[in-house]
Amino acid sequence: MSDAPPSASGKSAIDWGAVTHAVAGLSAVILGALMYFKPWARDLFSMLMVVAAIAAIYFSWKHSAWVPGHWFAMLPIIGVVLGYLGWQWGFSLAYVTLWLAFVHFIIRGLQSSRAT
């Protein structure tokens, strides 16, 4: 349990944009692997990537946290678009760059927890 007091407005302290982004991103990691074996997984992977990107943009805007490195995070969406435009390697680009972002956030989380 958290020792933090509830917010003064009585609203939930859960940031649903961040939760949506995290759940969509983690689900996309799993579905991205499945898309090489199951054709239906590619479309679900692509939809989750769009949801994760929209949530990331919302989260960054809401918290004024947009930094130049976030442009790199848009590469999975570019890969999905390229894949649907006919370049099948675009889906692989999306999956590889998603993994790079995932590993980046794990490392940043570990660094943050060590700093506290």
C-alpha positions as CSV (number, residue, x, y, z in Angstrom):
1,M,0.0,0.0,0.0
2,S,1.1,3.5,-0.6
3,D,1.6,6.1,2.1
4,A,0.5,8.8,-0.3
5,P,-2.6,10.6,0.6
6,P,-5.6,10.5,-1.8
7,S,-5.8,13.3,-4.2
8,A,-7.7,16.4,-3.0
9,S,-10.2,16.2,-5.8
10,G,-11.2,12.6,-4.8
11,K,-10.3,11.2,-8.2
12,S,-8.3,8.1,-8.6
13,A,-4.5,8.5,-8.6
14,I,-4.2,6.0,-11.4
15,D,-3.0,7.4,-14.7
16,W,-5.1,5.4,-17.1
17,G,-3.1,6.8,-20.1
18,A,0.0,5.2,-18.7
19,V,-1.7,2.0,-17.8
20,T,-3.2,1.8,-21.3
21,H,0.2,2.4,-22.8
22,A,1.9,-0.2,-20.7
23,V,-0.7,-2.9,-21.2
24,A,-0.9,-2.3,-24.9
25,G,2.9,-2.3,-25.2
26,L,3.4,-5.5,-23.2
27,S,0.6,-7.2,-25.1
28,A,2.2,-6.1,-28.4
29,V,5.5,-7.7,-27.4
30,I,3.7,-11.0,-27.0
31,L,1.6,-10.7,-30.1
32,G,4.6,-9.5,-32.1
33,A,6.2,-12.8,-31.6
34,L,3.0,-14.6,-32.5
35,M,2.6,-12.7,-35.8
36,Y,5.4,-14.8,-37.3
37,F,3.4,-17.9,-36.7
38,K,-0.3,-16.9,-36.6
39,P,-1.6,-14.5,-39.3
40,W,-4.3,-13.0,-37.1
41,A,-1.7,-11.8,-34.6
42,R,-0.3,-9.3,-37.0
43,D,-3.5,-7.2,-37.1
44,L,-3.8,-7.4,-33.3
45,F,-0.2,-6.4,-32.9
46,S,-0.7,-3.5,-35.2
47,M,-3.8,-2.3,-33.4
48,L,-2.0,-2.5,-30.0
49,M,0.9,-0.5,-31.4
50,V,-1.5,2.2,-32.5
51,V,-3.2,2.2,-29.0
52,A,0.2,2.3,-27.3
53,A,1.4,5.2,-29.6
54,I,-1.8,7.2,-28.9
55,A,-1.5,6.6,-25.2
56,A,2.2,7.6,-25.3
57,I,1.4,10.9,-27.1
58,Y,-1.4,11.6,-24.6
59,F,0.8,10.7,-21.6
60,S,3.7,12.9,-22.9
61,W,1.3,15.8,-23.6
62,K,-0.5,15.5,-20.3
63,H,2.7,15.6,-18.3
64,S,4.7,17.9,-20.6
65,A,7.2,15.1,-21.0
66,W,7.9,15.1,-24.7
67,V,11.6,14.8,-25.4
68,P,13.4,14.4,-28.7
69,G,14.0,10.7,-27.9
70,H,10.2,10.1,-28.1
71,W,10.5,10.4,-31.9
72,F,12.4,7.2,-31.8
73,A,9.5,5.6,-30.1
74,M,7.3,6.3,-33.1
75,L,9.4,3.9,-35.3
76,P,7.1,0.9,-34.4
77,I,4.2,2.8,-35.9
78,I,6.2,3.7,-39.0
79,G,7.0,0.0,-39.3
80,V,3.4,-1.0,-39.0
81,V,2.4,1.6,-41.7
82,L,5.2,0.3,-44.0
83,G,4.0,-3.3,-43.4
84,Y,0.5,-2.4,-44.5
85,L,1.8,-0.5,-47.5
86,G,3.4,-3.8,-48.7
87,W,6.8,-3.8,-47.3
88,Q,6.5,-6.9,-45.0
89,W,9.8,-6.1,-43.3
90,G,8.0,-3.1,-41.8
91,F,6.3,-5.4,-39.3
92,S,9.7,-6.7,-38.2
93,L,11.0,-3.2,-37.9
94,A,8.1,-2.4,-35.7
95,Y,8.7,-5.5,-33.5
96,V,12.5,-4.9,-33.2
97,T,12.1,-1.2,-32.3
98,L,9.3,-2.2,-29.8
99,W,11.8,-4.5,-28.1
100,L,14.4,-1.7,-28.1
101,A,11.9,0.6,-26.4
102,F,10.9,-2.1,-23.9
103,V,14.5,-2.8,-22.9
104,H,15.2,0.9,-22.7
105,F,12.3,1.4,-20.2
106,I,13.4,-1.6,-18.1
107,I,16.9,-0.1,-17.9
108,R,15.5,3.3,-17.0
109,G,13.3,1.8,-14.4
110,L,16.2,0.0,-12.8
111,Q,18.3,3.1,-12.8
112,S,15.5,5.1,-11.2
113,S,14.9,2.5,-8.5
114,R,18.6,2.4,-7.7
115,A,18.7,6.2,-7.5
116,T,16.1,6.3,-4.8
